[in-house]
Amino acid sequence: MPNLSWLGKDKVVTYHQKVAYHFLDKKFSVGNSENAIIHGDNLIALKSLLPRYENKIKCIYIDPPYNTGNENWIYNDNVSDPRLQRWIGEVVGKEGEDLTRHDKWLCMMYPRLRLLQKLLSDDGAIFISIDDNELFYLKCICDEIFGASNFVINLPRVTKKSGKSTEIFARNNDNLLIYSKSANCKLNPMPHNDEGFKNRDEFFEQRGFYKLNQTLDYDSLQYSENLDYPLTIENVTYYAGSSEENYLKRKSGEHKRADWAWRWSKEKFQFGYENGFIVVKKSKNGTRIYTKTYQKATIENEGKNYFIKYNERTAPISSLLLTENEFSNDNATKNITSVFGEKVFDYPKPTSLIEFILKLATDKNSIVLDSFAGSGTTAHAVINLNNADGGNRKFILIELNDYAENITAERVKRVGGEFNFYEIGESLFDEDDFINDAVPFEKICEYIYFAETGKNFVPCEEKNLLGVDDDTAYYYFGGESLSWTTLSKIKTRAKVYVIYADACNLSEEEMQKYNIHFRQIPFDVRRY
């Protein structure tokens, strides 16, 4: 597969692995919830989410800088390369002014997408809003990161139905680029438009309302002798045809007109007639045979064996769906203005867009992540959908800018959301790659115990004990060597002991005898 190259790519393809793990410091809570709003660099924040959320996020939506030259975004990733170092802290300019702006954007996006891919569950999907400035570059790196076979579709979205432009073409859309994590991703089909379903019969409880479909002999595409056969209903024999005379008098195979054949095979008709899917209607205009379409039941077959399948009817999603005005930025402005009473944010996305994504890609208990959170539209949409369907979806928002508290979090609070608000805390490792002395002991214990067991750390009465899981006891002796003196401090009995210490003075035979697994600090502390 062809790969895209740009200035600095060789320095960022593995940069996500080198980003230091930082703890998240909770500053305040609104209500009692697992929802999170994180203020800080999303590259660091995404790394901090890995221990708890790797392969667990069902739906990711991001709205990164479009790189139009008007956003004033800044490249801040501290990549240790002279070519990239000189970019740090500089506002990215327009094309012509800044010949490396596409390189900077790709260097910024690549490691973030790498971490997002790790966080995404095997059955999850990522949705990215972008316009034409970076669309094709973005698709190239997404093909590389998520796999070209996992590209789902690119949907154009209306930004403004009307508007003036001094150019020949008015730009009225951006794009929604969709990738799945793997072939295990199954997006939710959209319910069929049930307009016209208003009739009910004896099958209503199981099948819902029905509507009369086309006549059984309506507009066959081509004549087929297999579909031209007599039907006997209540001792009356009918043939396919365009009039009652043909229905009652013509013979099978007498003519070969396209509209003189049934739409269903004889076997399907017989099954449908016996199970209530056929209606014979007589009127002053003659007799016609109709099929029924139910809301929740269809006739399916395996070869010539037919059966009824009960399920909600669905319809394919038009690739032009998001060009409807309800998904425009005009509605986005109305959404946020209704919350704050005034326009407090430029270029928000409409809640209808995110609600569409959530219906497509989540179930009622999914975790949703937005690492370019902006004004908090994603959380607003999660709250709306949970209220509508009784769901328990959780959201995680990450926002770098200072408005994370007074706009992003404030909006979520005003629409009834509960969440914990975090700032980026200390790094687990210092500049020399040793355990950071500034990190509280309990935080280190929390990290190591979760890395080992995937479970939350609960402080123990016994000093140095992290916890016991599956008859394995986990200990942390920072600043000590594993020795008989260390072992004398252990009070908890278990079948296996996993012990973190700076060095080990025990022999292999002694550790095997007592089922001890030594982890050297800091080298054997798991790096996410």
N, C-alpha and C positions, 0 to 999 in steps of 0.2 A: 504494500500500500504506500503511495507517495506520502511523504511527510513535509510539513511546512518548516522552513528555516527562517530565522531572523536573528538580529544582533542580540547576543546574550542568551540564546536558547540553551547552549551547552552548560550555562551556569544555573539555570532554573529548573531543568528537567528533574533533578533530584533534590531541589532546595526544600521541598515540603518535608523531607526526612531530617533535614538539619535544623528546622525551626525548633527552638527550645520549647519544652512543655512548661506552661505557666498555670498556676492555680487561678481559679475564679473566686473573687472575694464578694460575698453577698453584702450588699449595702442596705437594702430594705426589701420588704415584701408587701404586696397588696393581696390580701386574702390568703388562702391556703391552697397552693397549687404547685405542680411540677413545671409549669410554664416558665420560660426564662427569657429575659431581655438582657443582653450583654453589651456593655459599652466598651469599645476598644477595637484594635486592629483585628479584622476578621481572619487574617491568616493565623495569628496567634490564638484567637478564640476557637477557630476550627480545630487546631491541634489540641487544644484543651478539652474539646468534646470527645476526642477519639476513645479514651479509655471506657467511657460509659456508653457511647452511642455508635461506635464503629459497626457498620452493617445493620443499623437499626432504624435509620430515617426512611420512612416510606415515600415521602414527597418533599422535594427541594424546589423552591422557586427563588431565582435571583434576578435582580434588575441592576446590573453593573453599569458603570459609566459607559455611555455610548461612544465616547471619544470623538465628539463632534468639534471639539476645540472651544466649546462654550461652557463646559462644566467646571473648569478650574480644578480638576482632580490632580492629585500629587502622587508620584511614585515614591513610596517610602520603604519598600522592603530592603533590609540591610544585607544585600548579597555582597559577599566579599570579593568583588572583582572591580578593578579600576574603571572599566568601561561603564559599569552599572552604578558604581558609587557616585559618579559625578551627576547622576540623575536625581539622587535623593533630595527631597525637599523642593524640587523645582516644579512649578505649575506646568502641566502639559499643554502646549500651545496648539494652534491650528496647523493644518498641512501647509507647507511652505515656510512657516515660521519655525516649525519643529519637525525636522526630517526624520526624527527617531520616534515620533509619537506612537506609531503602530508597534514598534519594537517594545516600547515601554508598556503599552497596554497588554501585549502578549506576555511579557515578563511578569506583569502583575497578575494576570488571569491564570496562567498555567499552574503554578503551585496551589492556588486556591481550588481550581477544578480537580487537581489530584486529591486533595483532602476531602472535597465533597464526594468524589467517587468512592472513597473509602467509607464515608459515613452512610452512603446510600445502601439500603437493604437490597438483597438479591431480587426482590420483586418490586423494587421502587423505580421512580422516574424523576428526572430533573427537567425543569422548565426554565428557559432563559429568555428574558426580554432583551432585544437588541435591534438596532436599525441597520441600514445598509453599510454604514461606515466600517463596521467590523464583522458583519454577518458571515462573510465567506472565510475570513481568517478564523473566526470562532468555530465554524463548522469543521475546519481542518484540524484544529487542536482537539475538538470534542471527538472526532473520528479516532484520533490517536489515543485519547485517554479512555473513552467509554467503549470504543470499538465501532467501526463503520456499520457493522451489522446491527448495532443497537440504536442507530438513528431511527426515530419514529416518523417525524414529519416536521415541517416548518409551516406555521400558520401565520398568514398576514393578519395584523390587528389594526383596526382603524384608530388613528390618533385624533383626527378631527375631520368630520364629514365635509365641512365647508371651510374655506379659508382662502386668503389671497396669496399669490406668489408672484415674484418678479421673474421667475424662471419660466421656461416653456412648460415644465411639468410641476404641478403642485405635489408636494410630498404629504400624503395623507395616511401613511401607515408605517408601523414598525413591524417586528416579527416576534413570534414565540417559537423558539427552537426547542424541540423535545427529544430527549434521549432516555432510554431505559438502562438499568444496570446490567440486565441479562435477559435471556429468552424467558426467564421465569416471570417477568413482569406482565401482568394481565390488567390492562386499563379497563375501567368500568364502562360498559356501553351506556349510551344515553337512552332514556325512556322514549318510546315512540310517541309522536303527537297523537293523542287519543281523541282528537276532535272528530265528531261523527259517531262515536261509540255511545249509543243511547238506548239501544234495544236490549231487552232482557228476556230470557227464556228459562226453561226448567234446569238448565246447566249453569245458571248465574253464579251460584256460590263458588263453583270451582273455576269457571272460565271468565267471569266478569261480564261486562256489557259486550254486545256484538254490533257489527254493522254489516249490511249486505254488501258483498263485494261485486265484482263484475259478473255478468252472466257467464254460465259455464262454457258457452261457445263464442265468447266475445274476442274478436280480433286475434285469432291464432296467427302466428307469424308465417307459418307455411302448412300446407296440407299434409296430413299423415294418415295413412290407412289405419294405423294402430289406434289413432284417436278418433276415428270415424266408425262408431258402433251404435247400435240401438240401446236405449235405456228404457227400462220398464219401471214405471212408478205408479203404484195403485192401479195396476192392470192397464195402464195406458203406455204405449210405446212411443218414444220420442227419438228424433234424429237431430244432430246439430244442423242449424240453419238460421237464416236471417228473418224468418217469418213463421207464424204459427202453422201455415200450410206445410212448410218444409219440416217443421218439428214433427208433424203428425203423418205426413204422406210420403216423403222422399225415402229412398232406400239407401242403405249403407253402401258406400262406394260408388253411388250413382253419378256423382259429380266430384270434381277435385278442386273445389274452391277453398281458398285459405280460411275463410270464415265458416266453412262447413266441416269443422272438426272440434271436438271438445278440448278444453284446456287440461283436463285431468285424464289419466289413464282409467281404464275400466275398473281395475283393482282399487285405485284410489277413490273413484266415485263410489263404488260399493261400500268401502269402509266409511267414507264421509257421509253417505246417505244413512247408513245404519247408526251413526253416532251423532247425528244432528247438525252436520255441517252443510246440508243441502236444503234449499227452500224452493218449492214450486209456487209461483205466484200467477194467479189468473186475474186478468182485468179486461176492460173493454178493448184494449189494444192487443189482447191475445195472451197466450201462456208463455212464461219465460222461466228458466231454471237458473237460480242464483246460488253462489257459495257464500257462506258466512265467514267473517273474520272476527275472532274473539280477542279480547284484551290480553288474556292470560293462557291461551291454548292454541296450539298449532298441530297440524297433521305432519308427522315425520315418517320416514321409512328407512328400512335397511333392506335393500333389494326390493322385492315385491311384498314384504311384510310391513304393514303400516301400523302406527300407534299414535296416541295422543301425547304430546309433550306439554307439560304445564310450566309456564314461565312468563314473566313480564315481557311484553314485546319491546324490542329495541330497534333503533334505526342508526344507520351510519352517520357519523358526524361530518358535516360539510366542511371542507377546507376553507370555506369563506365565512364560516360562522362568526368569527371574531371581527368581521367587517360590519356587523350590525352596530348601530349607534349606541346601544347600551354598554358596549365595551370601550367607548371613546374616552379621551382625557377630559372632555366636558363633564362627564359623569363622575370622573375621579375627583375633580375640583369640587363638585357638589357634595360628594361623600365626606370629604375632610372639612369643608366649610360647615356642613351640618353639625359636625362635632365641636368645632372651635368657634363657630359664629363668624369666622373670617378666613381668608386665604392665608395660611401660615406656611405653605410648602409649595415649591415649584415642581411641576412634573410628577405628581403622584400617579399611581396606577389605580384603576377603578376596582372596587371590591368585587364587582361582577366577574372580572377577569380571574381573580384568584379563586372565587367560589366555583367557577367553571373548572379550574385546574383541580381543586379539591374533590369535586364530584367525580372527576375523571380518574384520579390517582390515589384516593385514600379510602379507608373504611372508617368506621366510627371511632376506632381506637388508635389511629395512626399518629405518628409524630411528624410534624411539618417543620422544616427549617428554611429560614430566609437570612442569608448572610450579608445582604445589602439592604437592610430593613427599611431605610428611609423613614417615611412617616408612619409606618406600622400597619400598612394596608393588609398584609398577610395575616397578622393576628386578628384584625378586625373581621376579615373574611372567615377565619376559623371560628370565631365567636358566633358570627351570624349562622354558619352552617350547623354548628352544634345546637344552637337554639332551635333551628328549623327541624332537625331530624333526631334530636336527643342524643347526639354523639358525644364522645369524650376525647376528641382529638386534642393533642398537645402541640404547642408551638414553641420554637426557639428562634429568637430574633437576635441579630448581631448588627450593631451600628457604630461606626467609627466616630461620627461627628458629635459635636457638643450638644446637639438637639436631641440626643438619644433619650434624655430624661424628660425634658420639657415639651417635646413634641411626640416622639415615638411612644414612650411609656405613658405619657399623659393621655394620648389618644386611646390607648388600650384600656387604661383605667376608666376613662369617660364612657366607653361603650360596654362596661361591665366585665372587663377581663381581670383575671387574677394572675399574678406572676411574681417571680423573684427577680430583682434587679442586681446585676453583677458588674463589677469592674475587673479588668485584668490585674491579677496579683503577681506575686513573686514567681520567678522561674525555679523549677525544681533543681536544675544544675547551674552552677556558677560559670564564669568565663573559663575556668580551668577544667571544667567538666567534672567537678566534684559536687556532692550534695551541698546545696546552698544553705549556709548557716542561718540565713534570715528566714528560712521556711520553718514554721512551727512543727514540732515533733508530730503532733496529731495529723497534720496535713501529709507528712511523709508516710505515716502509717496508713492513712486513707488511700493514698495512691498505690502503695505496694500491695495492700490487701486486695484492692479491687483488681489490680493487674493479675494477681495470682488466682483469684476466685470468681471475679465478676460480681462480687457482692459488696454491699456497703459495710464500711468499717464502723464498729461500735466500740468506743473505748472500754477496755477491760480493767478490772481491779488489779490483776497481776501486771506488774511492770514489764515492759518489753513484749508482752503478748499482743499480737495483732488480732488473733481470733482462731477458732477451730472450724474447719470445714471438711466434711467427708472424712472424719477421723484423722485429719492432718492439722497439726498445730503450726502456726506461722509466728515467728519471732523476729524482732528487729533490734540488733545491738550495735547501733551506730557509735563509732569511736572505740570499739572493743574488738578483740580477737576471739575467735571461737576456740575455747579451751575447756578444760575440766572445771575451772572456776566459773566460766560462763554457764556451763551445763548445770552447775549446782544451784543456779538462780531459777531454773525452770521448775515450775510447780505443777503444770498441767500434764496429765497423762494422755498420750495419743499413740496411734500405730506408727505415724510418720511425723518427722519434724523437718520443717523448712526454716532454716536459720540464716538471716542476713547479718553479716559482720564484716569488719574491715579486712580481716585475715583469718586463716585457719591453722591452728596448732595441733589438730587431731590427725591421726593417720587415716588412710582409706579404710583399713580394717575396722578401726574403732567406729567410724561413721556408718559403715555397713552393718555392724553389730547392733547399733541403736537406731537404725533406719533414719539417719540424719542426711539431709540434702543441704549443702552449703551454698549460699549465694554471696559473692563478694561485692561489697559496696565500694565504689558506685557502679562498677562495670557490669554486674549482673542485674542491676535494677532495670526493669524493662523500659525500653525507649519506644514511645509511640511515634 
